[in-house]
Amino acid sequence: MKKIILASAVFAAFAGSMAYAEEQKPEHEVSFNATLISDYRYRGISQTRLQPALQGGADYTHNPSGFYLGTWLSTIKWTKDAGGGGDVEWDIYGGKRGEIVPGVSYDVGVLNYVYPSNGLNPSANTSEIYGQVGYGPAYIKYSHSLTNLFGFADSKGSGYLDIGANVDVAEGLQLNLHAGHQRVKNNGAASYTDWKVGLTKDFGVVSGAIALVGTDTKTYVGPAPDNKNLGKNALVVSIGKTF
């Protein structure tokens, strides 16, 4: 009987501390991030002509409801390479995340990719809605374009399927696995599959990542005279901080 009483007391204390931790979680949470990366790959395709990029953003979360808003920017080269202008990608997004049932998470929202002064016709500016379901370290996500996709004519309704997992393999060390398929509506030649295998390490002050990325496409190439395959297999390294 004494053992039962003791166990009950320990459980009650543990449950109480968990409830207290939940209560202490801030209602409004704001974070910032900055990253230096050796090659900005988006869905497997280099946005920087296989060269480094500087990136940064900010996020706001309303914890009780799960609603969030954020913005993120990166240096790019592809809009100029495509015959337009601009050297920045500016993302603006918002959505809601939470749990469907215990252990099964969801994340739904809208994401606007803005390329100031891109001057392309059709414009590179793109809007997508997305939905994600996660279980443990694994997730599946689908993004659907509400506009033309990154300057492709008549491509409204294109979709991207993203399947992956972020698995903790040691303290502060995570294995990152990803496979995706980009379908460009009315342009089968531009559709392709991409993949990534990487590691992310939290060093405390900063975090570092290394990943092998690639695609099955040879359609996406950089400008002459190099004409390099922007989706070729490559090792990408980054260092960043969230604060």
N, C-alpha and C positions, 0 to 999 in steps of 0.2 A: 504493500500500500504506500509506504514511504517513497519507493522508487517511482510509482505512478504520480504521486503528488509532486515530486521533484521534477519529473519529466514535463508535467503540465506547466509548472512554474517557468521552466526554461523556454518552452514553446511560447507561452504568453509573453515573456520578456522579448523573445525574438520577433514575434508578430508585432508587438508594440513598437520596437525599434524600426521595423520595416515601415510601419504606418507613419512614424515620425519622419523617416527619411523622405517618404512620399510627400508629406505635408511641407517639408522644407524645400522641395524642388521649386525653383522660382516660377512665378506665373508667366513672366515675360523673360525670354532669354535671347541674347544677342551675341553672335560670335563673328570673328573675322578670320580670313585665311589668306596666305600668300605662298606662292610656289614658284620655283625655278625648275624648268623641265628641259631635257635635252632635245625633245621633239614633241610638239603638241599633236598627238594622234586623237582624232575624233572618229569613233566608229571604225577604227583601223586605218583611216586615211590621214596623212600628214597635212596639217593646216599651215605649216611653217616651212614648207619646202625642205623637210628633213633637218631643220635647224632649230636651235633652242627658242623657248618662249618664256615670257614673264607673265604670271597670272595672279589674280587676287579677287576676293569677293567678300560679301557680308551676308549673314542670315539672321532672320528673326523668327522665333517660334513662340506661339502662345500654348504653353504646355497643357493647360486643362482641356483645351479643345482639340489640339493637334494641328491647328492651322499654322501655316508658315509662309513666309515671303523671303525672297533672296535675290541677289544680283551677283554677277560674276563677269570678269573681263579677262581677255587674253590677247597678246600680240599675235598677229597672223600675217600670212603673205599671199594666201590663195586668191583673194579677191583682185589684187593687182595682177597676179599671174593669169587670171581669167579675162583680163582686158579692162577691168574696172579700176576702182581706187579704194582707199582706206587701208588701214593696217591694224584694226582692232575689231574683235568680236565682243559684243556686249549682250549678255544673257540676263533676262528678267523672268522670274518664275514665282509661282505660288501654288499652294495646294493644301492637302490635309492628309495626315498619316495617323495610324492607330492600329488597333487589333480587331480582327473579324471575330475570332474566338481566341482564348488563351494560347499563345504560341504561334498564331498565324497573323502576320501583320499585313497592312495594306498601305499604299501611298498613291494618291491620285492628284493630278494637277495640270497646269498649263505652263508651257515654256515658250518664250519669245526670244529668238536669236536675231539680234540687230547688228548690222554691219554698216556703221556710219559712213556716208559718202562712198558707198560701194559702186554706185553708178551703173550697175549691170542691168540688163534687160533680157529676161525677167529679173527682178531684184533678188539679191541673195537673202534678204530678210525672210525669215521663216517662223511660223507659229505651229506648235504641236501640242496635243493633249496626250497624257500618258497615264497608265495604270500599272501598278506593281503589286504582286503578292509575294510574301516571303514566309519561309518556314525554317527556323533555326538559321544557319549561315547561308542557306540557298534562297534564290529569288528568281522570278520570271517577270519581265516587264515588256510592255508593248507601247510604242509611241506612234501616233497617227497625225500626219500633217494636215492642217486646216488651210494651208496656202501652198503655192508652189514650193518645192523642196530645194533650198539652197541654189536657186537660179535655174533649175531645170524647168523647161517650158512644159505646160500641161501636166504637171506632176502632183497637183493637189490630190490628197488621198493616199499618198505614199505611206509606207509603214516600216517600222524597225522593231524586230523581235530580239530581246536581250535575255539570255539565260546565264546565270552565274552563281558563284558562291564565294564567300569571304570567310575562310576557316582559320580559327586560332590554332596555331601549331606549337606555340610556346608563349611565355609571358612577353607581351609587347611585340610579338611576331605573328603576322597573318599571311596566309596563302590566298592569293587572288586568282580566281578562275572565271573566264568569260568566253562565251561564244555568241555571236550575233549575226543577223541577216538583214541587210538593207534592201527593201523592195522599192524601186523608183517607178511609180506608175507611168505607163506609156513609154517606158524607156528600159527595156529588159537588159540592154547592153550595159547600163550603168548600175544594175543591181549586183550585189556581191555578198559574200560571207566573210566575217572577220573573227578573230580570236585573240585571247591574251592569257598568258600564264605569268604570274608575278609574285613578288613578296613585298610586304610593307612592314617596316620596322619603326616602332616608336622609341626614340632615343631620349624622350623626356623634353629636352629643350626644343628639338625639331623632330620631324619624322622623315624617313627616307623610303624610297620605293625603287624597285628595279623590275622590269617586265619585258618579256619577249612577246612582241605583237606581230600580227601579220594578217593578210587577206588573200583571197583567191582571185583578185582582180589585177588586170594590167591596163585597164581603161583610164584610170586616174593617173596622169603623168604631169610632171612639172614643165615649166617653159623651156623652149630651146635656148641654148644649144644642148643642155644636159638631157632633157626629156626623161628624167628619172621617174621610176615607178613610185608614186607616193604611198602605195599600199604594200610595199615590199616588206618582207620579214626583217625586223630590226629589234635591237635592245634599246629600251628607253629608260632613262634614269631621272629621278626627280628628288628634290629636297623641299620641304615645306613646313609651315607652322600654322596652327590654329590657335587663336587667342580671343 
